[in-house]
Amino acid sequence: MERATAQEIAEGPVFASHAKSGEDFATKDAADAARSRSAVTEEEIAQVGQWIDLIASQLGLETPRPQTLF
């Protein structure tokens, strides 16, 4: 298959909608991400970051941050 054909398929309607629900994939993905965010989740992510920093410092390593998971 030629590259242009593959790109046309990948950008077409087959990959634009959710396979099970038929919803627009980007819209559903954004809604799922928003639903999974909460103060509790953010606090837990921050705590994990602190633990990683603590362990890394004990090993003499630096951690590359900040990065988000979402």
PQR file with spaces between the fields and no chain letter, atoms N, CA, C, O and H, PARSE charges and radii, in Angstrom:
ATOM       1  N    MET     1       0.846   -1.174    0.000 -0.4000 1.5000
ATOM       2  CA   MET     1       0.000    0.000    0.000 -0.0000 2.0000
ATOM       3  C    MET     1       0.889    1.233    0.000  0.5500 1.7000
ATOM       4  O    MET     1       1.891    1.301    0.711 -0.5500 1.4000
ATOM       5  N    GLU     2       0.509    2.177   -0.792 -0.4000 1.5000
ATOM       6  CA   GLU     2       1.273    3.417   -0.839 -0.0000 2.0000
ATOM       7  C    GLU     2       1.022    4.249    0.409  0.5500 1.7000
ATOM       8  O    GLU     2      -0.044    4.178    1.020 -0.5500 1.4000
ATOM       9  H    GLU     2      -0.306    2.122   -1.370  0.4000 1.0000
ATOM      10  N    ARG     3       2.013    5.028    0.769 -0.4000 1.5000
ATOM      11  CA   ARG     3       1.933    5.854    1.981 -0.0000 2.0000
ATOM      12  C    ARG     3       0.716    6.789    1.946  0.5500 1.7000
ATOM      13  O    ARG     3       0.019    6.932    2.950 -0.5500 1.4000
ATOM      14  H    ARG     3       2.879    5.086    0.272  0.4000 1.0000
ATOM      15  N    ALA     4       0.464    7.413    0.816 -0.4000 1.5000
ATOM      16  CA   ALA     4      -0.663    8.349    0.698 -0.0000 2.0000
ATOM      17  C    ALA     4      -1.991    7.637    0.937  0.5500 1.7000
ATOM      18  O    ALA     4      -2.887    8.196    1.569 -0.5500 1.4000
ATOM      19  H    ALA     4       1.030    7.297    0.000  0.4000 1.0000
ATOM      20  N    THR     5      -2.126    6.418    0.441 -0.4000 1.5000
ATOM      21  CA   THR     5      -3.354    5.649    0.639 -0.0000 2.0000
ATOM      22  C    THR     5      -3.536    5.307    2.108  0.5500 1.7000
ATOM      23  O    THR     5      -4.633    5.435    2.651 -0.5500 1.4000
ATOM      24  H    THR     5      -1.398    5.964   -0.073  0.4000 1.0000
ATOM      25  N    ALA     6      -2.451    4.868    2.753 -0.4000 1.5000
ATOM      26  CA   ALA     6      -2.511    4.539    4.179 -0.0000 2.0000
ATOM      27  C    ALA     6      -2.892    5.756    5.005  0.5500 1.7000
ATOM      28  O    ALA     6      -3.692    5.650    5.935 -0.5500 1.4000
ATOM      29  H    ALA     6      -1.560    4.764    2.312  0.4000 1.0000
ATOM      30  N    GLN     7      -2.329    6.903    4.677 -0.4000 1.5000
ATOM      31  CA   GLN     7      -2.642    8.128    5.407 -0.0000 2.0000
ATOM      32  C    GLN     7      -4.098    8.528    5.204  0.5500 1.7000
ATOM      33  O    GLN     7      -4.761    8.964    6.145 -0.5500 1.4000
ATOM      34  H    GLN     7      -1.679    6.989    3.922  0.4000 1.0000
ATOM      35  N    GLU     8      -4.589    8.383    3.999 -0.4000 1.5000
ATOM      36  CA   GLU     8      -5.988    8.708    3.701 -0.0000 2.0000
ATOM      37  C    GLU     8      -6.928    7.826    4.520  0.5500 1.7000
ATOM      38  O    GLU     8      -7.931    8.311    5.044 -0.5500 1.4000
ATOM      39  H    GLU     8      -4.050    8.028    3.235  0.4000 1.0000
ATOM      40  N    ILE     9      -6.620    6.560    4.631 -0.4000 1.5000
ATOM      41  CA   ILE     9      -7.443    5.636    5.429 -0.0000 2.0000
ATOM      42  C    ILE     9      -7.381    6.015    6.902  0.5500 1.7000
ATOM      43  O    ILE     9      -8.410    6.081    7.575 -0.5500 1.4000
ATOM      44  H    ILE     9      -5.806    6.166    4.205  0.4000 1.0000
ATOM      45  N    ALA    10      -6.164    6.265    7.406 -0.4000 1.5000
ATOM      46  CA   ALA    10      -5.985    6.594    8.822 -0.0000 2.0000
ATOM      47  C    ALA    10      -6.696    7.878    9.216  0.5500 1.7000
ATOM      48  O    ALA    10      -7.142    8.008   10.356 -0.5500 1.4000
ATOM      49  H    ALA    10      -5.328    6.211    6.859  0.4000 1.0000
ATOM      50  N    GLU    11      -6.809    8.822    8.303 -0.4000 1.5000
ATOM      51  CA   GLU    11      -7.461   10.094    8.596 -0.0000 2.0000
ATOM      52  C    GLU    11      -8.938   10.086    8.226  0.5500 1.7000
ATOM      53  O    GLU    11      -9.627   11.093    8.393 -0.5500 1.4000
ATOM      54  H    GLU    11      -6.447    8.716    7.377  0.4000 1.0000
ATOM      55  N    GLY    12      -9.418    8.974    7.733 -0.4000 1.5000
ATOM      56  CA   GLY    12     -10.808    8.875    7.297 -0.0000 2.0000
ATOM      57  C    GLY    12     -11.781    8.580    8.423  0.5500 1.7000
ATOM      58  O    GLY    12     -11.385    8.533    9.588 -0.5500 1.4000
ATOM      59  H    GLY    12      -8.858    8.156    7.597  0.4000 1.0000
ATOM      60  N    PRO    13     -13.036    8.384    8.095 -0.5600 1.5000
ATOM      61  CA   PRO    13     -14.088    8.216    9.087  0.2800 2.0000
ATOM      62  C    PRO    13     -13.985    6.925    9.909  0.5500 1.7000
ATOM      63  O    PRO    13     -14.524    6.856   11.013 -0.5500 1.4000
ATOM      64  N    VAL    14     -13.307    5.918    9.389 -0.4000 1.5000
ATOM      65  CA   VAL    14     -13.191    4.651   10.119 -0.0000 2.0000
ATOM      66  C    VAL    14     -12.513    4.846   11.468  0.5500 1.7000
ATOM      67  O    VAL    14     -12.904    4.221   12.455 -0.5500 1.4000
ATOM      68  H    VAL    14     -12.869    5.975    8.492  0.4000 1.0000
ATOM      69  N    PHE    15     -11.514    5.696   11.519 -0.4000 1.5000
ATOM      70  CA   PHE    15     -10.765    5.918   12.754 -0.0000 2.0000
ATOM      71  C    PHE    15     -11.199    7.184   13.487  0.5500 1.7000
ATOM      72  O    PHE    15     -10.557    7.575   14.462 -0.5500 1.4000
ATOM      73  H    PHE    15     -11.196    6.203   10.718  0.4000 1.0000
ATOM      74  N    ALA    16     -12.252    7.821   13.050 -0.4000 1.5000
ATOM      75  CA   ALA    16     -12.718    9.056   13.686 -0.0000 2.0000
ATOM      76  C    ALA    16     -13.795    8.792   14.729  0.5500 1.7000
ATOM      77  O    ALA    16     -14.086    9.661   15.551 -0.5500 1.4000
ATOM      78  H    ALA    16     -12.774    7.503   12.258  0.4000 1.0000
ATOM      79  N    SER    17     -14.389    7.600   14.703 -0.4000 1.5000
ATOM      80  CA   SER    17     -15.455    7.316   15.663 -0.0000 2.0000
ATOM      81  C    SER    17     -15.085    6.126   16.535  0.5500 1.7000
ATOM      82  O    SER    17     -14.330    5.242   16.128 -0.5500 1.4000
ATOM      83  H    SER    17     -14.152    6.895   14.035  0.4000 1.0000
ATOM      84  N    HIS    18     -15.630    6.126   17.730 -0.4000 1.5000
ATOM      85  CA   HIS    18     -15.380    5.068   18.696 -0.0000 2.0000
ATOM      86  C    HIS    18     -15.999    3.770   18.179  0.5500 1.7000
ATOM      87  O    HIS    18     -17.148    3.764   17.736 -0.5500 1.4000
ATOM      88  H    HIS    18     -16.243    6.844   18.060  0.4000 1.0000
ATOM      89  N    ALA    19     -15.254    2.685   18.233 -0.4000 1.5000
ATOM      90  CA   ALA    19     -15.690    1.423   17.645 -0.0000 2.0000
ATOM      91  C    ALA    19     -16.962    0.869   18.282  0.5500 1.7000
ATOM      92  O    ALA    19     -17.784    0.273   17.587 -0.5500 1.4000
ATOM      93  H    ALA    19     -14.321    2.690   18.593  0.4000 1.0000
ATOM      94  N    LYS    20     -17.138    1.050   19.580 -0.4000 1.5000
ATOM      95  CA   LYS    20     -18.296    0.464   20.258 -0.0000 2.0000
ATOM      96  C    LYS    20     -19.509    1.383   20.280  0.5500 1.7000
ATOM      97  O    LYS    20     -20.638    0.931   20.088 -0.5500 1.4000
ATOM      98  H    LYS    20     -16.470    1.534   20.145  0.4000 1.0000
ATOM      99  N    SER    21     -19.280    2.664   20.511 -0.4000 1.5000
ATOM     100  CA   SER    21     -20.408    3.575   20.693 -0.0000 2.0000
ATOM     101  C    SER    21     -20.765    4.369   19.436  0.5500 1.7000
ATOM     102  O    SER    21     -21.890    4.852   19.308 -0.5500 1.4000
ATOM     103  H    SER    21     -18.363    3.031   20.667  0.4000 1.0000
ATOM     104  N    GLY    22     -19.820    4.503   18.517 -0.4000 1.5000
ATOM     105  CA   GLY    22     -20.055    5.304   17.323 -0.0000 2.0000
ATOM     106  C    GLY    22     -19.852    6.794   17.545  0.5500 1.7000
ATOM     107  O    GLY    22     -19.941    7.580   16.602 -0.5500 1.4000
ATOM     108  H    GLY    22     -18.907    4.110   18.621  0.4000 1.0000
ATOM     109  N    GLU    23     -19.577    7.195   18.798 -0.4000 1.5000
ATOM     110  CA   GLU    23     -19.346    8.609   19.102 -0.0000 2.0000
ATOM     111  C    GLU    23     -18.066    9.092   18.431  0.5500 1.7000
ATOM     112  O    GLU    23     -17.197    8.300   18.068 -0.5500 1.4000
ATOM     113  H    GLU    23     -19.504    6.556   19.564  0.4000 1.0000
ATOM     114  N    ASP    24     -17.969   10.415   18.275 -0.4000 1.5000
ATOM     115  CA   ASP    24     -16.736   11.007   17.794 -0.0000 2.0000
ATOM     116  C    ASP    24     -15.633   10.660   18.785  0.5500 1.7000
ATOM     117  O    ASP    24     -15.763   10.934   19.978 -0.5500 1.4000
ATOM     118  H    ASP    24     -18.675   11.059   18.570  0.4000 1.0000
ATOM     119  N    PHE    25     -14.544   10.056   18.301 -0.4000 1.5000
ATOM     120  CA   PHE    25     -13.490    9.563   19.188 -0.0000 2.0000
ATOM     121  C    PHE    25     -12.854   10.680   20.004  0.5500 1.7000
ATOM     122  O    PHE    25     -12.661   10.528   21.210 -0.5500 1.4000
ATOM     123  H    PHE    25     -14.438    9.834   17.332  0.4000 1.0000
ATOM     124  N    ALA    26     -12.527   11.791   19.372 -0.4000 1.5000
ATOM     125  CA   ALA    26     -11.866   12.889   20.083 -0.0000 2.0000
ATOM     126  C    ALA    26     -12.753   13.449   21.191  0.5500 1.7000
ATOM     127  O    ALA    26     -12.264   13.769   22.274 -0.5500 1.4000
ATOM     128  H    ALA    26     -12.684   11.915   18.392  0.4000 1.0000
ATOM     129  N    THR    27     -14.054   13.568   20.926 -0.4000 1.5000
ATOM     130  CA   THR    27     -14.989   14.074   21.929 -0.0000 2.0000
ATOM     131  C    THR    27     -15.089   13.112   23.104  0.5500 1.7000
ATOM     132  O    THR    27     -15.055   13.536   24.259 -0.5500 1.4000
ATOM     133  H    THR    27     -14.451   13.307   20.045  0.4000 1.0000
ATOM     134  N    LYS    28     -15.212   11.822   22.818 -0.4000 1.5000
ATOM     135  CA   LYS    28     -15.301   10.815   23.884 -0.0000 2.0000
ATOM     136  C    LYS    28     -14.012   10.767   24.685  0.5500 1.7000
ATOM     137  O    LYS    28     -14.052   10.663   25.911 -0.5500 1.4000
ATOM     138  H    LYS    28     -15.239   11.478   21.880  0.4000 1.0000
ATOM     139  N    ASP    29     -12.869   10.843   24.011 -0.4000 1.5000
ATOM     140  CA   ASP    29     -11.584   10.815   24.698 -0.0000 2.0000
ATOM     141  C    ASP    29     -11.449   12.003   25.645  0.5500 1.7000
ATOM     142  O    ASP    29     -10.977   11.846   26.771 -0.5500 1.4000
ATOM     143  H    ASP    29     -12.837   10.928   23.016  0.4000 1.0000
ATOM     144  N    ALA    30     -11.854   13.177   25.205 -0.4000 1.5000
ATOM     145  CA   ALA    30     -11.795   14.369   26.053 -0.0000 2.0000
ATOM     146  C    ALA    30     -12.730   14.249   27.245  0.5500 1.7000
ATOM     147  O    ALA    30     -12.370   14.636   28.357 -0.5500 1.4000
ATOM     148  H    ALA    30     -12.238   13.305   24.290  0.4000 1.0000
ATOM     149  N    ALA    31     -13.930   13.715   27.024 -0.4000 1.5000
ATOM     150  CA   ALA    31     -14.886   13.528   28.126 -0.0000 2.0000
ATOM     151  C    ALA    31     -14.363   12.513   29.138  0.5500 1.7000
ATOM     152  O    ALA    31     -14.505   12.713   30.344 -0.5500 1.4000
ATOM     153  H    ALA    31     -14.222   13.401   26.120  0.4000 1.0000
ATOM     154  N    ASP    32     -13.758   11.427   28.657 -0.4000 1.5000
ATOM     155  CA   ASP    32     -13.192   10.424   29.559 -0.0000 2.0000
ATOM     156  C    ASP    32     -12.062   11.012   30.397  0.5500 1.7000
ATOM     157  O    ASP    32     -11.974   10.748   31.596 -0.5500 1.4000
ATOM     158  H    ASP    32     -13.643   11.265   27.677  0.4000 1.0000
ATOM     159  N    ALA    33     -11.200   11.804   29.773 -0.4000 1.5000
ATOM     160  CA   ALA    33     -10.091   12.429   30.495 -0.0000 2.0000
ATOM     161  C    ALA    33     -10.615   13.397   31.552  0.5500 1.7000
ATOM     162  O    ALA    33     -10.105   13.421   32.672 -0.5500 1.4000
ATOM     163  H    ALA    33     -11.271   12.019   28.799  0.4000 1.0000
ATOM     164  N    ALA    34     -11.617   14.186   31.212 -0.4000 1.5000
ATOM     165  CA   ALA    34     -12.188   15.144   32.165 -0.0000 2.0000
ATOM     166  C    ALA    34     -12.850   14.416   33.335  0.5500 1.7000
ATOM     167  O    ALA    34     -12.750   14.861   34.478 -0.5500 1.4000
ATOM     168  H    ALA    34     -12.031   14.166   30.302  0.4000 1.0000
ATOM     169  N    ARG    35     -13.513   13.321   33.058 -0.4000 1.5000
ATOM     170  CA   ARG    35     -14.197   12.559   34.093 -0.0000 2.0000
ATOM     171  C    ARG    35     -13.209   11.914   35.064  0.5500 1.7000
ATOM     172  O    ARG    35     -13.524   11.728   36.239 -0.5500 1.4000
ATOM     173  H    ARG    35     -13.594   12.960   32.129  0.4000 1.0000
ATOM     174  N    SER    36     -12.018   11.574   34.578 -0.4000 1.5000
ATOM     175  CA   SER    36     -11.043   10.903   35.441 -0.0000 2.0000
ATOM     176  C    SER    36     -10.248   11.874   36.313  0.5500 1.7000
ATOM     177  O    SER    36      -9.523   11.446   37.211 -0.5500 1.4000
ATOM     178  H    SER    36     -11.761   11.726   33.623  0.4000 1.0000
ATOM     179  N    ARG    37     -10.378   13.175   36.055 -0.4000 1.5000
ATOM     180  CA   ARG    37      -9.667   14.169   36.867 -0.0000 2.0000
ATOM     181  C    ARG    37     -10.473   14.480   38.121  0.5500 1.7000
ATOM     182  O    ARG    37     -11.691   14.653   38.078 -0.5500 1.4000
ATOM     183  H    ARG    37     -10.967   13.523   35.326  0.4000 1.0000
ATOM     184  N    SER    38      -9.761   14.546   39.230 -0.4000 1.5000
ATOM     185  CA   SER    38     -10.386   14.955   40.479 -0.0000 2.0000
ATOM     186  C    SER    38      -9.292   15.435   41.425  0.5500 1.7000
ATOM     187  O    SER    38      -8.106   15.226   41.171 -0.5500 1.4000
ATOM     188  H    SER    38      -8.772   14.406   39.265  0.4000 1.0000
ATOM     189  N    ALA    39      -9.691   16.072   42.501 -0.4000 1.5000
ATOM     190  CA   ALA    39      -8.723   16.541   43.490 -0.0000 2.0000
ATOM     191  C    ALA    39      -7.970   15.360   44.093  0.5500 1.7000
ATOM     192  O    ALA    39      -6.770   15.449   44.351 -0.5500 1.4000
ATOM     193  H    ALA    39     -10.654   16.242   42.708  0.4000 1.0000
ATOM     194  N    VAL    40      -8.675   14.261   44.314 -0.4000 1.5000
ATOM     195  CA   VAL    40      -8.041   13.067   44.887 -0.0000 2.0000
ATOM     196  C    VAL    40      -6.986   12.512   43.932  0.5500 1.7000
ATOM     197  O    VAL    40      -5.872   12.186   44.343 -0.5500 1.4000
ATOM     198  H    VAL    40      -9.650   14.189   44.104  0.4000 1.0000
ATOM     199  N    THR    41      -7.346   12.409   42.664 -0.4000 1.5000
ATOM     200  CA   THR    41      -6.399   11.898   41.673 -0.0000 2.0000
ATOM     201  C    THR    41      -5.182   12.804   41.578  0.5500 1.7000
ATOM     202  O    THR    41      -4.050   12.322   41.554 -0.5500 1.4000
ATOM     203  H    THR    41      -8.251   12.674   42.329  0.4000 1.0000
ATOM     204  N    GLU    42      -5.401   14.101   41.524 -0.4000 1.5000
ATOM     205  CA   GLU    42      -4.287   15.048   41.435 -0.0000 2.0000
ATOM     206  C    GLU    42      -3.382   14.943   42.663  0.5500 1.7000
ATOM     207  O    GLU    42      -2.159   15.005   42.536 -0.5500 1.4000
ATOM     208  H    GLU    42      -6.321   14.493   41.544  0.4000 1.0000
ATOM     209  N    GLU    43      -3.971   14.785   43.845 -0.4000 1.5000
ATOM     210  CA   GLU    43      -3.184   14.646   45.079 -0.0000 2.0000
ATOM     211  C    GLU    43      -2.354   13.361   45.039  0.5500 1.7000
ATOM     212  O    GLU    43      -1.180   13.369   45.408 -0.5500 1.4000
ATOM     213  H    GLU    43      -4.964   14.734   43.948  0.4000 1.0000
ATOM     214  N    GLU    44      -2.953   12.269   44.596 -0.4000 1.5000
ATOM     215  CA   GLU    44      -2.228   11.004   44.519 -0.0000 2.0000
ATOM     216  C    GLU    44      -1.078   11.081   43.512  0.5500 1.7000
ATOM     217  O    GLU    44       0.007   10.558   43.766 -0.5500 1.4000
ATOM     218  H    GLU    44      -3.907   12.262   44.296  0.4000 1.0000
ATOM     219  N    ILE    45      -1.312   11.723   42.384 -0.4000 1.5000
ATOM     220  CA   ILE    45      -0.250   11.892   41.391 -0.0000 2.0000
ATOM     221  C    ILE    45       0.894   12.705   41.988  0.5500 1.7000
ATOM     222  O    ILE    45       2.061   12.373   41.777 -0.5500 1.4000
ATOM     223  H    ILE    45      -2.194   12.147   42.178  0.4000 1.0000
ATOM     224  N    ALA    46       0.575   13.765   42.731 -0.4000 1.5000
ATOM     225  CA   ALA    46       1.606   14.589   43.367 -0.0000 2.0000
ATOM     226  C    ALA    46       2.395   13.777   44.394  0.5500 1.7000
ATOM     227  O    ALA    46       3.615   13.915   44.492 -0.5500 1.4000
ATOM     228  H    ALA    46      -0.373   14.034   42.903  0.4000 1.0000
ATOM     229  N    GLN    47       1.705   12.933   45.156 -0.4000 1.5000
ATOM     230  CA   GLN    47       2.387   12.095   46.151 -0.0000 2.0000
ATOM     231  C    GLN    47       3.334   11.096   45.478  0.5500 1.7000
ATOM     232  O    GLN    47       4.451   10.883   45.949 -0.5500 1.4000
ATOM     233  H    GLN    47       0.714   12.820   45.077  0.4000 1.0000
ATOM     234  N    VAL    48       2.896   10.501   44.402 -0.4000 1.5000
ATOM     235  CA   VAL    48       3.766    9.575   43.670 -0.0000 2.0000
ATOM     236  C    VAL    48       4.998   10.312   43.161  0.5500 1.7000
ATOM     237  O    VAL    48       6.107    9.780   43.218 -0.5500 1.4000
ATOM     238  H    VAL    48       1.989   10.675   44.019  0.4000 1.0000
ATOM     239  N    GLY    49       4.814   11.520   42.670 -0.4000 1.5000
ATOM     240  CA   GLY    49       5.954   12.324   42.228 -0.0000 2.0000
ATOM     241  C    GLY    49       6.939   12.576   43.356  0.5500 1.7000
ATOM     242  O    GLY    49       8.151   12.519   43.150 -0.5500 1.4000
ATOM     243  H    GLY    49       3.914   11.952   42.623  0.4000 1.0000
ATOM     244  N    GLN    50       6.424   12.856   44.547 -0.4000 1.5000
ATOM     245  CA   GLN    50       7.297   13.081   45.706 -0.0000 2.0000
ATOM     246  C    GLN    50       8.053   11.807   46.075  0.5500 1.7000
ATOM     247  O    GLN    50       9.243   11.849   46.388 -0.5500 1.4000
ATOM     248  H    GLN    50       5.439   12.902   44.714  0.4000 1.0000
ATOM     249  N    TRP    51       7.353   10.682   46.036 -0.4000 1.5000
ATOM     250  CA   TRP    51       8.005    9.404   46.361 -0.0000 2.0000
ATOM     251  C    TRP    51       9.105    9.088   45.346  0.5500 1.7000
ATOM     252  O    TRP    51      10.189    8.638   45.716 -0.5500 1.4000
ATOM     253  H    TRP    51       6.387   10.649   45.782  0.4000 1.0000
ATOM     254  N    ILE    52       8.820    9.323   44.082 -0.4000 1.5000
ATOM     255  CA   ILE    52       9.824    9.083   43.046 -0.0000 2.0000
ATOM     256  C    ILE    52      11.037    9.980   43.268  0.5500 1.7000
ATOM     257  O    ILE    52      12.178    9.532   43.154 -0.5500 1.4000
ATOM     258  H    ILE    52       7.939    9.689   43.781  0.4000 1.0000
ATOM     259  N    ASP    53      10.786   11.249   43.587 -0.4000 1.5000
ATOM     260  CA   ASP    53      11.891   12.175   43.858 -0.0000 2.0000
ATOM     261  C    ASP    53      12.719   11.705   45.057  0.5500 1.7000
ATOM     262  O    ASP    53      13.948   11.764   45.018 -0.5500 1.4000
ATOM     263  H    ASP    53       9.859   11.613   43.680  0.4000 1.0000
ATOM     264  N    LEU    54      12.065   11.245   46.108 -0.4000 1.5000
ATOM     265  CA   LEU    54      12.752   10.776   47.307 -0.0000 2.0000
ATOM     266  C    LEU    54      13.631    9.568   46.992  0.5500 1.7000
ATOM     267  O    LEU    54      14.802    9.530   47.370 -0.5500 1.4000
ATOM     268  H    LEU    54      11.066   11.197   46.140  0.4000 1.0000
ATOM     269  N    ILE    55      13.070    8.594   46.306 -0.4000 1.5000
ATOM     270  CA   ILE    55      13.832    7.389   45.956 -0.0000 2.0000
ATOM     271  C    ILE    55      14.981    7.740   45.018  0.5500 1.7000
ATOM     272  O    ILE    55      16.099    7.255   45.190 -0.5500 1.4000
ATOM     273  H    ILE    55      12.119    8.624   45.999  0.4000 1.0000
ATOM     274  N    ALA    56      14.706    8.577   44.036 -0.4000 1.5000
ATOM     275  CA   ALA    56      15.752    8.970   43.091 -0.0000 2.0000
ATOM     276  C    ALA    56      16.894    9.693   43.801  0.5500 1.7000
ATOM     277  O    ALA    56      18.063    9.451   43.504 -0.5500 1.4000
ATOM     278  H    ALA    56      13.798    8.971   43.896  0.4000 1.0000
ATOM     279  N    SER    57      16.554   10.587   44.746 -0.4000 1.5000
ATOM     280  CA   SER    57      17.604   11.323   45.451 -0.0000 2.0000
ATOM     281  C    SER    57      18.444   10.381   46.314  0.5500 1.7000
ATOM     282  O    SER    57      19.646   10.593   46.469 -0.5500 1.4000
ATOM     283  H    SER    57      15.604   10.783   44.987  0.4000 1.0000
ATOM     284  N    GLN    58      17.823    9.346   46.873 -0.4000 1.5000
ATOM     285  CA   GLN    58      18.573    8.361   47.654 -0.0000 2.0000
ATOM     286  C    GLN    58      19.534    7.566   46.772  0.5500 1.7000
ATOM     287  O    GLN    58      20.557    7.072   47.248 -0.5500 1.4000
ATOM     288  H    GLN    58      16.846    9.174   46.746  0.4000 1.0000
ATOM     289  N    LEU    59      19.207    7.447   45.504 -0.4000 1.5000
ATOM     290  CA   LEU    59      20.052    6.728   44.553 -0.0000 2.0000
ATOM     291  C    LEU    59      21.008    7.656   43.803  0.5500 1.7000
ATOM     292  O    LEU    59      21.805    7.207   42.980 -0.5500 1.4000
ATOM     293  H    LEU    59      18.377    7.848   45.118  0.4000 1.0000
ATOM     294  N    GLY    60      20.918    8.957   44.098 -0.4000 1.5000
ATOM     295  CA   GLY    60      21.779    9.925   43.428 -0.0000 2.0000
ATOM     296  C    GLY    60      21.334   10.246   42.009  0.5500 1.7000
ATOM     297  O    GLY    60      22.152   10.626   41.171 -0.5500 1.4000
ATOM     298  H    GLY    60      20.271    9.322   44.766  0.4000 1.0000
ATOM     299  N    LEU    61      20.041   10.094   41.736 -0.4000 1.5000
ATOM     300  CA   LEU    61      19.503   10.360   40.413 -0.0000 2.0000
ATOM     301  C    LEU    61      18.633   11.603   40.427  0.5500 1.7000
ATOM     302  O    LEU    61      18.136   12.004   41.479 -0.5500 1.4000
ATOM     303  H    LEU    61      19.377    9.785   42.417  0.4000 1.0000
ATOM     304  N    GLU    62      18.448   12.210   39.278 -0.4000 1.5000
ATOM     305  CA   GLU    62      17.512   13.322   39.139 -0.0000 2.0000
ATOM     306  C    GLU    62      16.332   12.853   38.309  0.5500 1.7000
ATOM     307  O    GLU    62      16.490   12.060   37.381 -0.5500 1.4000
ATOM     308  H    GLU    62      18.852   11.885   38.422  0.4000 1.0000
ATOM     309  N    THR    63      15.158   13.343   38.644 -0.4000 1.5000
ATOM     310  CA   THR    63      13.967   12.965   37.885 -0.0000 2.0000
ATOM     311  C    THR    63      13.565   14.107   36.962  0.5500 1.7000
ATOM     312  O    THR    63      13.504   15.261   37.386 -0.5500 1.4000
ATOM     313  H    THR    63      15.030   13.987   39.398  0.4000 1.0000
ATOM     314  N    PRO    64      13.291   13.787   35.698 -0.5600 1.5000
ATOM     315  CA   PRO    64      12.849   14.824   34.756  0.2800 2.0000
ATOM     316  C    PRO    64      11.382   15.154   34.972  0.5500 1.7000
ATOM     317  O    PRO    64      10.518   14.321   34.700 -0.5500 1.4000
ATOM     318  N    ARG    65      11.083   16.357   35.458 -0.4000 1.5000
ATOM     319  CA   ARG    65       9.708   16.770   35.672 -0.0000 2.0000
ATOM     320  C    ARG    65       9.621   18.259   35.471  0.5500 1.7000
ATOM     321  O    ARG    65      10.689   18.869   35.424 -0.5500 1.4000
ATOM     322  H    ARG    65      11.784   17.034   35.679  0.4000 1.0000
ATOM     323  N    PRO    66       8.536   18.903   35.350 -0.5600 1.5000
ATOM     324  CA   PRO    66       7.178   18.390   35.480  0.2800 2.0000
ATOM     325  C    PRO    66       6.631   17.850   34.151  0.5500 1.7000
ATOM     326  O    PRO    66       6.942   18.371   33.080 -0.5500 1.4000
ATOM     327  N    GLN    67       5.838   16.834   34.241 -0.4000 1.5000
ATOM     328  CA   GLN    67       5.092   16.281   33.119 -0.0000 2.0000
ATOM     329  C    GLN    67       3.729   15.894   33.653  0.5500 1.7000
ATOM     330  O    GLN    67       3.588   15.555   34.829 -0.5500 1.4000
ATOM     331  H    GLN    67       5.585   16.411   35.111  0.4000 1.0000
ATOM     332  N    THR    68       2.740   15.942   32.806 -0.4000 1.5000
ATOM     333  CA   THR    68       1.415   15.506   33.211 -0.0000 2.0000
ATOM     334  C    THR    68       1.146   14.119   32.667  0.5500 1.7000
ATOM     335  O    THR    68       1.766   13.698   31.690 -0.5500 1.4000
ATOM     336  H    THR    68       2.855   16.217   31.852  0.4000 1.0000
ATOM     337  N    LEU    69       0.240   13.420   33.283 -0.4000 1.5000
ATOM     338  CA   LEU    69      -0.133   12.096   32.828 -0.0000 2.0000
ATOM     339  C    LEU    69      -1.300   12.151   31.869  0.5500 1.7000
ATOM     340  O    LEU    69      -1.610   11.158   31.211 -0.5500 1.4000
ATOM     341  H    LEU    69      -0.263   13.762   34.077  0.4000 1.0000
ATOM     342  N    PHE    70      -1.955   13.308   31.779 -0.4000 1.5000
ATOM     343  CA   PHE    70      -3.142   13.405   30.936 -0.0000 2.0000
ATOM     344  C    PHE    70      -2.914   14.361   29.818  0.5500 1.7000
ATOM     345  O    PHE    70      -3.806   14.576   28.998 -0.5500 1.4000
ATOM     346  H    PHE    70      -1.703   14.115   32.314  0.4000 1.0000
